[in-house]
Amino acid sequence: MKPLNEKLILKDATINKVQFDKEWFYKLDDIAFYLKEDLSEVEFIFLPIVIDGEQEFVKCCSFDDIIRARKEYK
């Protein structure tokens, strides 16, 4: 399992992210690709993110959601 560091994820330009209600949310597909893991069990919400100049509603999850799911499904 690849180690996960939120500061590195925030700096990574390949991961789409949005700040919502003072918390960062990450595009679930981008995180799954970054970790090369199946994250289908991660809780998510749909949030608007601007991708390539277009606003899209995509599945997003918080850092805590990712950590929780990885611990539960080891």
N, C-alpha and C positions, 0 to 999 in steps of 0.2 A: 504494500500500500504506500503510495507516494505521500510524503509529509505535506502538510497543508499549513500555510502561513498567510494570514489575512493581509498583512502589509505587502507581501509579494503579489498577491492576487489583485490588490488595489492598483498596483503599479503596472500590471500586465495589460498591455493594450489589446491583446487578442481576446480578452474576456470582457464582454459587454456588461455594464453595471449601471445601476441607478440608485441614488439616495432617496429613500422614501421614509418619511416620519422619523428622521434622524438616524436611520439605520441603512447600511448598504445592502443591496440585493443584487445578486449575480444571475445572469442568464444561465439556466440550468444546463442547457446543451453545451455551452462553452466550458462550464466547470467539468462536466462529464468528459469532454474531449481532453481538457487539460490534465485531468487525473487518470484518463484512460480506464475509467471504471463505469459500471452500470449504477446510475443514481436514480433509478426508477422509483425507489422507495422514499426519496426525499420529499418532504412536504413542500409545496410551492404555491405561489399566487401568480396571477397574471398582472403584469405591470407594463406601462408604456416605456419603451426604450427607443431612442433614435439610433437606427442602424443604417449606415450609408445614406444619411440625409432623409430617411423615411421613418416615421414613427410607427412602431409595431407593438402590439400587445403580445408578450412572450412569457413563458413560464420562468419565474424567478424565485430564488431561494436565498435565505440569509446564511451567513457563515455558520451560525449556531445550528440551523437546520441540517447543513451538510455534515457537521461534526456528529450530531446526534444520530443521523442515519448510518454513518460509517461505523459507529460504535455498536449500534443495534444489529447490524447485518454483517459482522465479521465472520 
